[in-house]
Amino acid sequence: MITRDDILKIAKLSKLSIEDEEIEALTKDMAEIIQFADTINTAVEDENMEFDNISNIINAFHEDEVIESFDSDLILKNRDGGEDGYFLVKRRSVN
C-alpha cells in the first residue's frame, strides 16, 4: 500500500514539487503501477512459448524480394538532378 508519506518521500528524492491536491491522485497512480509490476513479476512463463530465447526464433529470415522502384531521374529532379545520379549530402564537420 502506497501512502501519502511514500509519495512525499519519492517526490523529495526526485527533487519534484507536488501540490497537496495532487497527492491523492499520485498515490492511486503509484499503487496501480506497483500492482501492474507485481502482476508481471508473478506471471507464469508459458511452457509452449516459441520465442523463449534467441536459438528458438522461427522465421527470423525471409527470402529477399525484388520489387519495382521509383525512377531515379524522377526522384532526383527535386534535387536539381543530384550529382552523378545520387543525392549530394554535405559533409558535417566534427568539432
Secondary structure, DSSP 4 states (H G I P E B T S, - for coil): ---HHHHHHHHHHHT----HHHHHHHHHHHHHHHHHHHHHHTPPPPTT-TTSSGGG--S------------HHHHHGGGTTTBTTB---PPPPP-
